[in-house]
């Protein structure tokens, strides 16, 4: 009589010392087997963990004989008695105090020899693992990622459910709209020449839900963007999408940070102090060089433009005379860095557009603080030296690294330098979680090549009320670029350890403000009507003030789990080319399929 594998009593990670004496039914995969001539020991694995099985020829000769024929990844079902291991306890396993003395066994399925070892740490090529993802999923790191993802997703859903949010699904087949990346297009069989687009986000639909009176919405939403990939990008990804009516930024941020604190507590047992710090975009760029500041360590950027004006160093003076700035970071005990290290940084920073890396070491001679090496000879003036020490707080043994140029380039170069030096010199504390909000973003940016204004977030982001006059809302006047770029947005990003988890904003609910934003972006009334007709129409029928946020679920799981890439936390990810090694998608289709879609002319 076959064993009733559908009546398993425990998973393979559940049994403990308190279960000794119980008769149990387990099923799973053979993780390891050891035939000692007399006894046979099998490590049985399932999603829950590993339990050691013992087959004794004196207990059940038939079961013992079957056990001797087993190999890795065979699927079996076993009935037996839980016994204590005595002095052979395995402290590395949660089940290491016990083993199951097997009385009966069923071989449910055999396995070919896997192309790689099913183990936690392997050196196997990633492409091979993704081609056989069904095997890779059996490894503990992958299982842990998906189990953590489940727990995080459930915590998020539970939080928003408790606070009155409705989980609403929005369309996957929708209209192509300009949102910053290329759309994935789906041809219509019924209307040849027309296409659906897969949504880059549910942005327009969640705004329509607010206009429709749904008040509080959330969704674990699938999103699609046809863009170049990297470690934290996939062509299809998952957002935690949230929208609320009758709110200002603090309402949205309050719920999101409370939810994230709950997620972090459930996922890794860490308490996050609330409310999170709020840092303006301007301060983030000035002090950290990035709009996603890493607050786990110091080494903030210092502005030394006024001091640099007192030097004759043309690398400083020329950018200052052109309206630029001079800033620096201080590397504590950086004088220990070798010439090879600093020369290496110089070459790397040139690779991102810098002309070089001016630097000095802070030393002491005869009881006086002096600068050595690098550009020290240009900073010998005592007022300059004293001013730099006071402005930077540099001490003997430190290293000062400078950047000069426009505001944007200096931020870019010092932001890169700060994070690179901190990582290489092990200045980032381990197991520390630093979160913040970045607020008061500019509403618009300016493309010097295109000579055009563009939205820093998306074209539905609300300007701050006190900045509406800069846009000349209520008139046909197009304000000067200087005024446009001063307009701040009701926008906010949440950042964890220097990585943006998500961003959001309060949306425009007034049709006159929305129309003005479109006009400043260079969209004619007709273009705006064609691209956003349904939203523009809806805004004229009593739209409430509303706002929300989109959080990257894949990125949250990646960071909290300590994984290197979001591919590690997705069940069936794509590779850098956008292809799926397992299913071999994308693939060609038949001429008949193309003909049905009116696309047969594409095949020659």
BAGUVO-914758 format. One record per atom (N, C-alpha, C): residue in one letter; x, y, z. Coordinates in steps of 0.1 Angstrom, whole numbers, plus 5000, padded with zeros to 4 digits. Layout:
REM residues N
AXYZ ...
//
This chain:
REM residues 604
X500949885000 X500050005000 X500950125000 X500850214990 X501650334989 X501350425001 X502450495006 X502250595017 X501450715012 X500550765021 X499650875017 X500451005018 X501251035008 X502051155008 X501251285010 X499951275006 X499151395007 X498751425022 X499151335031 X498851355045 X500051375054 X501051445048 X502251475055 X501951535069 X502651495079 X502451555092 X503251675095 X504451685089 X505351805092 X506051835079 X506651955078 X507651985068 X508951945073 X509951945065 X511351895069 X512151995077 X511552105081 X512252195090 X511552215103 X510552135106 X509652155117 X509952075130 X510551955129 X510651865140 X511751915150 X511451905163 X512451945173 X512451835184 X513251855194 X513451765205 X512151725212 X511151815212 X509851795219 X509051695211 X509451665199 X508651575190 X509151425191 X510251405199 X510751265201 X509651165205 X509551055198 X508550955201 X507350955192 X507251065184 X506051075175 X506350995162 X505250945157 X505350885143 X504950985133 X505851015123 X505651125114 X505651075100 X505051155091 X505051125076 X505651245070 X506851225063 X507551335056 X507651305042 X507851405034 X508051385019 X508951505014 X509751475004 X510651574999 X511751514990 X512751594988 X513851564979 X515051514987 X515851414981 X517051364987 X518151474985 X518551534996 X519551634996 X520951574997 X521051475005 X522351405007 X522151265011 X522951175008 X522851035013 X524150975016 X524150895027 X525450835031 X525150685034 X525750605027 X525550455028 X526850405036 X526650375049 X527750335057 X527850185058 X527250115048 X527349965048 X526249905056 X526049945068 X524949895076 X523850005076 X524050115083 X523150225083 X523150305070 X522050355066 X521950455055 X521350585061 X521950695059 X521450825064 X521150905051 X519950965052 X519451055041 X519051185047 X519551295041 X519051425044 X517851455035 X516651475041 X515451495033 X515151645033 X514951705021 X514751845020 X513451885014 X512751985019 X511652045013 X511752195016 X510652275013 X510752415015 X511052455029 X510652375038 X510752405053 X512152385058 X512952305052 X514352275057 X514752135054 X515552075064 X516151945062 X515951865075 X515651735073 X515551645084 X516351525080 X517151475090 X517951355087 X517051225090 X517151135080 X516451005081 X517550895083 X517150805092 X518050685094 X517350555090 X518050485082 X517450355077 X518350245083 X517750155091 X518450045098 X517949915092 X518849835087 X518349705081 X517649615091 X517849635104 X517149545114 X515749595117 X515449725113 X514149785115 X513249745104 X513649775092 X512849735080 X513749715068 X514049585066 X515049555055 X514649605042 X513349605039 X512849655026 X513049805024 X512749885034 X512950025034 X514450055033 X515249975040 X516749995039 X517249965025 X516749865019 X517149835005 X516849944995 X515650004997 X515250114988 X516150234991 X516350255003 X517250375007 X518650365000 X519150244999 X520450224993 X520450264978 X519350264972 X519250294958 X518950434955 X518850514965 X518450654963 X519650744958 X519350854951 X520350944947 X519851084949 X520751184947 X520351324949 X519151364940 X518251434946 X517051494940 X515951384937 X516151264941 X515051174941 X513951224951 X512651204947 X511551244956 X511051124963 X510951134976 X510451014984 X509451064995 X508750965000 X507850975011 X508250875022 X508350915034 X508850835045 X507950835057 X507750725063 X507050715076 X508050665086 X508150725098 X509050675108 X508850745122 X509750705131 X509650755145 X510750865147 X510350975154 X511351075157 X512151025169 X513451025168 X514350985179 X515351095181 X515951095193 X517051185196 X518351145191 X519151235187 X520451195181 X521551165191 X521151185204 X522151155214 X523351255214 X524551205213 X525751285213 X526051345199 X525251305189 X525551345175 X524651455171 X524251545180 X523451655177 X524151745167 X523451795156 X524051885147 X523552025150 X524452115156 X524052245160 X523752345148 X524152295136 X524052385124 X522652365117 X521852275122 X520452255117 X519452285127 X518352355124 X517252365134 X516752235138 X516752135129 X516251995133 X517451905138 X518551965141 X519751885143 X519751805156 X518751825165 X518651755177 X518051615175 X517351595164 X516551475162 X516951415148 X516451295146 X516451225133 X515151135133 X514751095121 X513651005119 X514150865116 X513850775125 X514150635122 X513050575113 X513450555100 X512450525090 X511950385091 X510650365089 X510050225089 X509550195075 X509050295068 X508450275055 X508950385045 X509050355032 X509550455023 X508850425009 X508450525002 X508050524989 X508850604980 X509350554969 X510050634959 X509050694949 X508850824950 X507850884942 X508250934928 X509550964927 X510051014915 X511551004915 X512150964903 X513650964901 X514051094895 X515351124896 X515851244890 X517151214882 X517351284871 X518651284864 X519651354873 X520851324870 X521951404877 X521851554874 X521651634884 X521551784881 X522851834875 X522751944867 X523851994860 X524752074870 X524352094882 X525152154893 X524652114906 X525452134916 X525052084930 X523952174935 X522952114941 X521852194948 X522352224962 X523052334963 X523652374976 X523552524977 X523852574990 X523652714993 X524752794985 X525952754986 X527052834979 X527552754967 X527352804955 X527852734943 X528452844934 X529352794925 X530052884916 X529452874902 X528352814901 X527752794888 X527352924880 X527552924867 X527253034859 X525753074861 X525453204862 X524053244864 X523153204853 X523653214841 X522753174829 X522353034830 X523252944835 X522852804836 X521752784847 X521952854858 X521052844869 X519652894865 X519653004856 X518353054852 X517652974841 X518552904833 X517952804824 X517252694831 X517752654842 X517152544850 X516652604864 X515852714862 X515452784875 X514652684884 X513952584878 X513252494886 X514152414896 X515452404892 X516352344901 X516952444911 X517252564906 X517852674914 X516852714925 X515552704923 X514552734933 X514652644945 X515252524944 X515452434955 X516552484965 X517452574960 X518552614969 X517952714979 X518652704991 X518152785003 X518152935000 X519152994994 X519153134992 X517953184984 X517653104973 X516453144965 X515153124972 X515053014979 X513852984987 X513653094998 X514753135004 X514753245014 X514253375008 X514753404996 X514353524990 X512853534987 X512253414982 X510853414978 X510053414991 X510453345001 X509753345014 X509753475020 X510853545020 X510953685025 X510053775017 X510053755004 X509153844995 X507653824999 X507253695001 X505953665006 X505553735019 X506453725028 X506253785042 X506153935040 X506953995033 X506954145031 X505654185024 X505254115013 X504054145006 X502854135015 X502854025023 X501654015032 X501654125043 X502754155048 X502854265058 X502254395052 X502654425040 X502254545033 X500754545031 X500254435026 X498754425024 X498054435037 X498554365048 X497854375061 X497854515066 X498954585065 X499054725070 X497954815063 X497954815050 X497054895043 X495554855045 X495354725046 X493954685049 X493454735062 X494354735072 X493954785086 X493654935085 X494255005076 X494055145075 X493055195064 X492255095060 X491155135051 X491455155037 X492555095032 X492855105017 X492154985010 X491655014998 X491054914989 X492154864980 X492254734979 X493154664969 X492454654956 X492754744946 X492054744933 X493054714922 X492654624913 X493454594901 X493154694890 X494254734883 X494054824872 X494454754859 X494154804847 X494354734835 X495854704832 X496054594825 X497354554820 X497454604805 X496354584798 X496354634784 X495754774784 X496554874781 X496155014782 X496655094770 X496555224771 X496955314760 X498455354762 X499155374751 X500555414752 X500555564756 X501255604766 X501355744770 X502855774773 X503355894772 X504755924774 X505055924789 X505855834794 X506155834809 X507655814811 X508455844801 X509855844804 X510655724798 X509955614796 X510655494790 X509755444779 X510355354771 X509655294760 X508555204765 X507455204758 X506355104762 X506554974755 X506154864762 X505954734755 X504554744748 X504554714735 X503354734727 X502754594724 X501454584724 X500754464721 X499754494709 X499954424698 X499054454686 X497654404688 X496654474683 X495254434684 X494954344672 X494254234675 X493854144664 X492554204658 X491754274665 X490554324660 X490654454653 X491654534656 X491854664650 X493354674645 X493554614633 X494854614627 X495454754627 X496754764631 X497454894631 X497354964644 X496454914653 X496354974666 X497054884677 X497554944687 X498254874697 X497854914711 X497854814720 X497754834734 X499254864739 X499354914751 X500654924758 X500554854771 X501554794775 X501654744789 X502054854798 X501354864810 X501554994818 X502955004824 X503555124822 X504755144830 X504455164845 X503255204848 X502855214861 X501355244861 X500555224872 X499155254872 X498855394874 X499755484871 X499655624875 X498255684872 X497855684859 X496655754855 X495455684861 X495455554862 X494355484867 X494155504882 X495255514890 X494955544904 X494555684906 X494855774897 X494255914898 X492755914895 X492455834885 X491055824882 X490255754893 X490855664900 X490155594912 X489855704923 X490855794924 X490555904934 X489455994930 X489456024917 X488356114911 X487056044912 X487155904911 X485955824913 X485455804927 X486155854937 X485755854950 X486155734958 X487155654953 X487655534961 X488455574973 X488955694974 X489455754986 X490855704990 X490955574992 X492255514996 X492455384988 X493555374980 X493755264971 X495155214973 X495355084972 X496755024971 X496654904962 X497754864956 X497854754947 X499354704947 X499554574947 X500854524944 X500854504928 X501354604921 X501154624907 X502254574899 X501954504888 X503054464878 X503154584868 X504454614865 X504754734857 X505754684846 X505754754835 X506554704823 X507254824817 X508554824815 X509254924808 X510354864799 X510354914787 X511254864777 X512554944777 X513454914786 X514655004788 X515854914791 X517054964789 X518254894792 X518254844806 X518754724808 X518654664821 X520054674829 X519954654842 X521154654851 X520654574863 X521554574873 X521254494885 X519954514892 X519554644892 X518254674899 X517154704889 X517254654877 X516154674867 X515754544860 X514454534857 X513954424850 X512854484840 X512654414829 X511554464820 X510154464826 X509954364835 X508754364843 X509154354857 X508454444865 X508854454879 X507554484887 X507654484900 X506554504909 X506654624918 X505554704918 X505454824926 X504454804937 X504654864949 X503654884959 X503055014956 X501855014950 X501255134945 X500155184955 X500255314959 X499355374969 X498855504965 X497555534967 X497055664964 X495955694975 X495855824978 X494955874989 X494356004984 X493056024988 X492456154985 X492456244997 X492356374995 X492256475005 X493456475014 X494656475008 X495856465016 X496856565011 X497856585020 X499056665017 X500256565019 X501456605015 X502556505016 X502756435029 X502556505041 X502756445054 X501856325056 X500556335050 X499656215052 X500156095045 X500656115033 X501155995025 X502455945032 X503356035035 X504655995041 X504355925054 X503455975062 X503155905075 X502755765074 X501855735064 X501455595062 X502555505056 X503255565047 X504355485040 X505455445050 X505955545058 X507055515067 X506555425078 X505255435083 X504755335093 X504755195087 X504255185074 X504255055068 X505654995066 X506555075062 X507955025060 X508554985073 X508355065083 X508855025097 X508354895101 X507054865098 X506454735101 X507054625093 X507354655080 X507954555071 X509354525076 X510154625079 X511454595084 X511554515097 X510554545106 X510454475118 X510154325116 X509154305107 X508754165104 X509854085096 X510554155087 X511454085078 X512854065085 X513354155092 X514754145098 X514854175113 X513654205119 X513754225134 X514354355138 X514354455129 X515054585132 X513954695135 X514054775145 X513154875148 X513655005141 X512755075134 X513155205128 X512455315135 X513155415139 X512655525147 X511855615138 X510655645142 X509755735134 X509455865142 X509155975135 X509155985121 X510555995115 X510655955102 X511955955095 X512456105093 X513756125092 X514256255089 X513756305076 X513556435074 X513156495062 X514356585057 X514856565045 X515956635040 X515456695026 X515656825025 X515256895012 X516256845001 X515656844989 X516456804977 X517756894976 X517557024978 X518757114977 X519857074988 X519457045000 X520357005010 X521056865007 X520256775002 X520756644999 X521856654988 X521556734978 X522556754967 X523756824972 X523556924981 X524757004985 X525556924995 X524956845004 X525756775014 X526156635011 X525456575001 X525756434998 X525956404983 X525656514975 X525956494961 X524956414953 X523956364960 X522956274954 X521556304960 X520456274953 X519156294959 X518656164966 X519556074968 X519355954976 X520455934986 X520556024997 X521756025005 X521855905014 X523055855016 X523355755025 X523755815038 X522955795049 X523155855062 X523855775072 X524355655067 X524955565076 X526355615081 X526955705073 X528255755077 X528355905074 X529355965079 X529556115077 X530156145064 X531256215064 X532056255052 X531156345043 X530356435049 X529456515041 X530356615033 X529656665022 X530356755013 X530356895019 X531456965018 X531657105024 X531857205012 X531157315013 X531257415003 X532457515007 X533457524998 X534657605001 X534857704990 X533757744983 X533857834972 X534457964976 X533958024987 X534458154991 X535958154995 X536458045000 X537858035004 X538658014991 X538157934982 X538857904969 X539058034961 X538158124963 X538258254956 X539558324959 X540158294971 X541358364976 X542658304970 X542458194962 X543658134956 X543858174942 X545058144937 X545358174923 X545258044914 X544757934921 X544657804914 X543657814903 X544057804891 X543057824880 X541957714879 X542357594884 X541357484884 X540157524893 X540457604903 X539357664911 X538757794906 X539657884902 X539158014898 X538358014885 X538757944875 X537957944863 X536557904865 X536257794871 X534857754873 X534057854882 X534757914892 X534158014901 X533758134892 X534658184884 X534458294875 X533258274866 X533058144862 X531958104853 X530658084861 X530658104874 X529458094882 X529357954888 X530457884889 X530457744895 X530857754909 X531157634915 X531357614929 X532657524931 X533157534943 X534257444947 X533857384960 X533857254961 X533457174973 X534357064975 X534257004987 X535256894990 X534656795000 X535356685001 X535056595012 X536356575020 X536156535033 X537356505041 X537256355045 X538356295041 X538456145044 X539256135057 X538656085067 X539256075080 X540455965079 X541556005084 X542855925083 X543155885068 X542655975059 X542955955045 X544355965041 X545156025049 X546656045046 X547255905045 X546655805051 X547155665050 X547055615036 X546255675027 X546055615014 X547255635006 X547655534998 X548855534990 X548655614977 X549755644971 X549755714958 X548955634948 X549155504949 X548455414939 X546955424941 X546455434953 X545055444956 X544455574951 X545155684954 X544655814949 X544755834934 X545855784928 X545955784914 X544855704907 X544455594913 X543455514908 X542055584908 X541855654920 X540555734921 X540555844910 X541755904908 X541856014898 X541355964884 X541955844880 X541555794867 X540055754866 X539555704877 X538155664877 X537255784876 X537555894884 X536656004884 X536756084870 X537956064864 X537956124850 X537056044841 X536755924844 X535855844836 X534455884837 X534055964847 X532756014848 X532656164845 X533756214839 X533756354834 X534556454841 X535156424852 X536056514859 X537356534852 X537956654854 X539256684848 X540356624856 X540156594868 X541156534877 X540656524891 X541556504901 X541156494915 X542056574923 X541856704925 X542656784934 X542556734948 X543756724955 X543656674969 X544856724977 X544756724990 X545856754999 X545756675011 X546956635017 X546956575030 X547256675041 X546556655052 X546656745063 X547756685073 X548856765075 X549956705083 X550356815093 X551356785101 X551856875111 X553356885110 X553857005111 X555257035110 X555557145121 X556457105130 X556857205140 X555657255148 X554657175150 X553457215158 X552457295150 X552757315137 X551757385128 X551157285118 X549857315115 X549157235105 X549557285092 X549957185083 X550357215069 X549657125060 X549657165047 X549157075036 X550257015029 X550156895025 X551256825018 X550656755005 X551456734995 X551256664983 X550056724975 X549856674964 X548756714956 X548856864952 X547856944956 X547757084952 X548257174964 X549057124973 X549457194985 X550057324982 X550857334971 X551557454968 X550657574965 X549357534960 X548457644957 X547657694969 X547857624981 X547057654993 X547957705004 X549057765001 X550057795012 X549657925019 X548758005013 X548258125020 X547658095033 X548158155044 X547658125058 X546158145059 X545558245053 X544158265054 X543358155047 X543958105036 X543257995029 X543357865037 X544557845042 X544757725050 X543857725062 X543857835070 X542957845082 X541557825078 X541157895067 X539757885063 X539257745059 X540157675052 X539857535048 X539657445061 X540557465070 X540557375082 X539257405090 X538957535091 X537657565098 X536457525091 X536457535078 X535257505070 X534957355069 X536057275069 X535957135067 X536057055080 X536657115091 X536857035103 X537956935101 X538756945091 X539856845088 X540856845100 X541456735103 X542456715113 X543756655107 X544756665115 X546056605111 X545856455108 X546356415096 X546156275092 X544956255082 X544156365080 X543056355071 X543456385057 X542556355047 X542856385033 X541656465028 X541856585021 X540856665016 X540856645001 X539656604995 X539556584981 X538556694976 X538856754965 X538056874959 X537456834946 X536456914943 X535856914929 X535457064926 X535657104914 X535257234910 X534557234897 X533557314895 X532757314883 X531357364885 X530457334876 X529057374878 X528557294890 X527357344895 X526757284907 X526457134904 X525957104892 X525556974888 X526756874887 X527856924881 X528956834879 X529656814893 X529756914901 X530456894914 X529656794923 X528356814922 X527456714930 X527756574925 X527756554911 X527956424905 X529256364910 X530356444909 X531656394911 X531856364926 X531456454935 X531656434949 X530756324955 X529556314949 X528556214953 X529156074950 X529756064938 X530455934935 X531655914944 X532456014946 X533656004953 X533355964968 X532356024974 X531955994988 X531655854989 X530755804981 X530255664983 X531355564979 X532155594969 X533255504965 X534355494976 X534755604981 X535755604992 X535255535005 X533955565008 X533455505020 X533355355019 X533055305007 X532955155005 X534355095006 X535255154999 X536655094998 X537455105011 X537155205019 X537855215031 X537055165043 X535955085040 X535155025050 X534655125061 X534155235056 X533655335065 X532155325067 X531455225060 X530055205061 X529755105072 X529055145083 X528855045094 X527954925089 X528254815094 X527454695090 X526254685098 X525254625092 X523954595099 X523354725105 X523454835097 X522854955101 X521855005091 X520755055095 X519655085085 X519255235087 X519655315077 X519355465078 X518355505068 X517255555072 X516155595063 X515955745064 X515455795053 X515055945053 X514055965042 X513456085042 X512656135031 X513456245025 X513456255012 X513956375005 X512756444999 X512556575002 X511356644998 X511756774991 X510756844986 X510956974980 X511856964967 X511556864959 X512256854946 X511856964937 X512656994927 X512257084916 X511057024908 X510157104904 X509057044896 X509557014882 X510457104877 X510957094863 X512457084863 X512957024852 X514457024849 X514557094835 X515757114831 X515957174818 X517057094810 X516757064798 X517656994789 X518357094780 X519657114783 X520457214776 X520557184761 X520657054757 X520757014743 X519457044736 X518356994742 X517057014735 X516457154737 X517057224747 X516557364750 X515057354754 X514757254763 X513357224766 X513257194781 X512157234787 X511757194800 X511257054801 X511556974811 X510956844813 X510556824827 X509656734830 X509156704844 X510156624851 X510556674863 X511456594872 X510856464876 X509556464878 X508856334882 X508056294871 X506756334870 X505956314859 X505056434857 X504356444846 X503656574844 X502356594852 X502056504861 X500856514869 X501256554884 X502556584886 X502956624899 X502556774903 X502056794914 X501556924918 X502657014923 X502657134918 X503657234923 X503257274938 X504157324945 X503857374958 X502957504957 X501957514966 X501057624964 X501757764964 X502757774972 X503457904973 X504257934960 X504457834951 X505257864939 X504357874926 X503057864928 X502157874916 X502358004908 X502658114916 X502858244909 X504058244899 X505058154902 X506158154893 X505858094880 X504758014879 X504357944867 X503358034859 X502858144865 X501858234859 X500558164856 X500158074866 X498858004864 X497758114863 X496858094854 X495758184852 X495958284841 X497158274835 X497458364823 X498158274812 X498158334800 X498758264789 X500258284788 X500858364798 X502258404798 X503158284800 X504158264793 X505258164796 X506358234803 X506558204816 X507558264824 X508958234820 X509858314824 X511258284820 X511758154826 X512758104820 X513257974825 X513757974839 X514258094843 X514758104857 X513658084867 X512458134864 X511358124873 X510757974873 X510757924861 X510257784859 X511057684868 X512357704867 X513257614875 X513257634890 X512657744894 X512457764909 X511257694915 X510357654906 X509157594911 X509457454918 X508957444930 X509157324938 X507957234937 X508157104938 X507057004937 X506656954951 X505356914951 X504956844963 X505356694961 X506656674960 X507156534957 X508056494969 X508156364970 X508956304981 X509456164977 X510756134980 X511356004978 X511655944992 X511455814994 X511955755006 X513255675003 X514255695011 X515555645009 X516055555020 X516655435016 X517155345026 X518655315023 X519555355032 X520955325030 X521455375016 X521055495012 X521555555000 X520855504987 X519755424989 X519055374977 X517655414978 X517055464967 X515655514967 X514755384967 X513855374976 X512955264977 X511655304968 X511355434967 X510255474959 X510055624960 X509155674951 X508955814951 X507455844948 X506955954952 X505555994950 X505456144950 X504156174949 X503856324949 X502356344952 X502056464955 X500656504955 X500356544940 X499156494935 X498856514921 X498156654918 X498156694906 X497456814902 X495956774901 X495156844908 X493656824908 X492956934901 X493657034897 X492957154891 X493357144876 X492257154867 X492557144853 X493357264848 X493257384854 X493957494849 X495457484852 X495757424864 X497157394867 X497757284858 X496957184856 X497457074847 X497657124833 X496757204828 X496957264815 X498157344814 X498457424825 X499657514824 X500957424824 X500957324832 X502157234832 X502357174818 X501357134812 X501457074798 X502057184789 X501557304790 X502057414782 X503457444784 X503957444797 X505357464800 X506257354794 X505657234793 X506357124788 X506357114773 X505757214767 X505757224752 X504657144746 X503657094753 X502557024748 X501457124744 X500957114732 X499857194728 X498557144734 X497457224734 X496257174739 X495757044732 X496057044719 X495656924711 X496456804715 X497756824716 X498656704720 X498256654734 X497956744743 X497556704757 X496256634756 X495356684748 X494056614747 X494156474741 X494956454731 X495156324725 X495856234735 X496856274742 X497656184750 X496956154763 X496256254769 X495656234782 X494156274783 X493456254772 X492056294771 X491256254783 X491356124787 X490456074798 X490856134811 X492156174813 X492456234826 X492056384826 X492256454815 X491856594814 X490356604815 X489656514809 X488156514811 X487756494825 X488356394832 X488056364845 X488256474855 X489356554853 X489756664861 X488656774862 X487756774852 X486756874851 X485456834858 X485456724865 X484256674871 X484456654886 X485056754893 X485156744907 X486256654912 X487456684909 X488656604913 X489056644927 X489256554936 X489656584950 X491256604950 X491756684959 X493256684961 X493656534964 X494656484958 X495056354960 X496556334957 X497056224963 X498556194961 X498856054965 X500056014962 X500455874965 X501855854963 X502155724961 X503655684960 X503655554954 X504855524948 X505155384942 X506455344948 X506455224955 X507655164961 X508055044953 X509355034951 X509854914944 X509954794953 X508954704951 X508954584960 X510154494958 X510554474945 X511754394943 X512954454950 X513154584950 X514254654956 X514254644971 X513054654977 X512854644991 X513354504996 X512854394989 X513254264993 X514754244991 X515354294980 X516754284977 X517554344989 X517254464993 X517954535003 X517854465017 X516654435021 X516454375034 X517054235035 X517054165024 X517554025023 X519054015021 X519654135018 X521154135016 X521554075002 X520654074992 X520954014979 X521654124970 X522354074960 X523054164952 X522254224940 X521254154936 X520454194924 X518954164927 X518054244920 X516654204921 X516354074914 X517254034905 X517053904899 X517053794910 X517753814921 X517853714931 X516453704939 X515553794938 X514353794945 X513153784937 X513353754924 X512253724915 X512253584911 X511053514911 X511053374908 X511553334895 X511153404884 X511653374871 X512053504864 X513353544867 X513753674862 X514353674847 X514453784841 X515053804828 X516553834830 X517353814820 X518753854820 X518953994813 X520154044812 X520354174808 X519854204794 X519754104785 X519154124772 X517654134772 X517054114784 X515554104784 X515053964782 X515853874779 X515453734776 X515253654788 X514353554787 X514153454798 X514853324794 X515953294801 X516753174797 X515953044799 X514953044808 X514152924810 X513152894799 X512352994795 X511352974785 X511753014771 X512953074770 X513553134758 X512653244752 X511953314760 X511253434755 X512253554755 X512053644745 X511053644735 X511453544724 X510453504716 X510653404706 X509853444693 X510153394682 X509453414670 X508053354671 X507153404663 X505853344662 X505553314647 X504453244645 X504153184632 X503653294623 X503753274610 X503253364600 X501753384602 X501053274605 X499553284607 X499253374619 X500053374630 X499753464641 X499953604636 X501053634628 X501253764623 X500153814614 X499653724606 X498653754597 X497353794604 X497053724615 X495853754623 X495953894629 X497153944631 X497354074638 X497654184627 X497654144615 X497854244604 X499354284603 X500254194608 X501654224608 X502454134599 X501754054591 X502453954582 X503454024573 X503354144570 X504254214561 X505654234568 X505654214581 X506954234588 X507854114586 X507353994581 X508153874579 X508453864564 X509653854561 X510053854547 X510653714544 
//
